[in-house]
Amino acid sequence: WPNLFADNSALTTMNRHGTVRHLLPARVQERVLHGSDYPVPIVPFGPWTGGLLGLEDAWRLRAIANPLERDYQAKRLMGFSDDTFTRMASLLG
């Protein structure tokens, strides 16, 4: 399925930390695109309770006022690669 991709939107919610673990292996991440969580609230305590973020990181993320920046930073800390956030451009190009 060469044209099958997934996105990583809405993964900072309390009930999605189990899903994140399935998207992090390199062979899977090659097929993952960034999807903004907006307008879903970006609350880092779901990833924290799932062991994907440390408590210090979760508190630091809470302090980021811009929800799109908070979403990006949370996903980087959870382990999504830079390519996840730029892959769409190459697919459309």
C-alpha positions in Angstrom: 0.0 0.0 0.0 2.5 2.7 -1.2 0.0 5.5 -0.8 -1.3 4.6 2.7 -0.3 7.1 5.4 -1.5 7.9 8.9 -1.5 11.1 10.8 -0.6 11.8 14.4 -3.5 14.1 15.3 -5.3 14.0 18.7 -2.6 11.9 20.4 -2.1 14.2 23.4 -5.5 13.3 24.9 -5.7 11.1 28.0 -6.8 8.0 26.3 -4.3 7.9 23.3 -0.9 7.2 24.8 -1.2 3.5 23.8 -1.7 4.5 20.2 1.5 6.6 20.2 3.7 3.6 21.0 2.5 1.9 17.8 3.4 4.9 15.7 6.9 5.4 17.0 8.9 2.5 15.4 11.0 3.8 12.5 9.3 1.6 9.9 5.9 3.0 10.9 7.0 6.6 11.3 8.0 6.6 7.6 4.2 6.5 6.9 3.1 9.1 9.6 2.2 12.7 8.8 1.8 15.5 11.3 -1.8 16.3 12.1 -2.6 19.2 14.2 -4.6 18.5 17.3 -6.3 21.9 17.1 -9.0 22.5 18.3 -8.6 19.4 20.5 -7.0 20.7 23.7 -3.3 19.9 23.9 -2.9 18.6 27.4 0.4 16.9 28.0 -0.8 14.9 31.0 -2.1 12.0 28.8 1.4 11.3 27.4 2.8 11.8 30.9 0.5 9.2 32.5 1.4 6.8 29.7 5.1 7.3 30.3 5.8 9.1 27.1 6.8 12.4 28.8 8.5 13.2 32.0 6.7 15.4 34.5 9.1 18.3 33.9 8.4 18.1 30.2 4.7 18.0 30.8 4.8 21.1 33.0 7.1 22.9 30.5 4.6 22.2 27.7 1.7 23.5 29.7 3.5 26.9 29.7 3.5 27.2 25.9 0.6 29.6 25.0 0.4 28.8 21.3 -1.6 25.5 21.0 0.0 24.6 17.6 3.5 25.1 19.1 2.5 23.1 22.2 1.3 20.3 19.9 4.5 20.3 17.9 6.7 20.3 21.0 4.7 17.5 22.7 5.0 15.3 19.7 8.7 15.9 19.3 9.2 15.0 23.0 7.1 11.8 22.5 9.5 10.7 19.8 8.1 11.8 16.5 11.0 12.5 14.0 11.5 15.8 12.1 10.4 14.0 8.9 6.9 13.6 10.4 6.4 17.3 10.3 7.8 17.9 6.8 6.8 14.8 4.9 3.6 16.3 3.5 5.5 18.8 1.4 7.3 16.0 -0.4 4.1 14.1 -1.0 2.4 17.1 -2.5 5.5 18.2 -4.5 
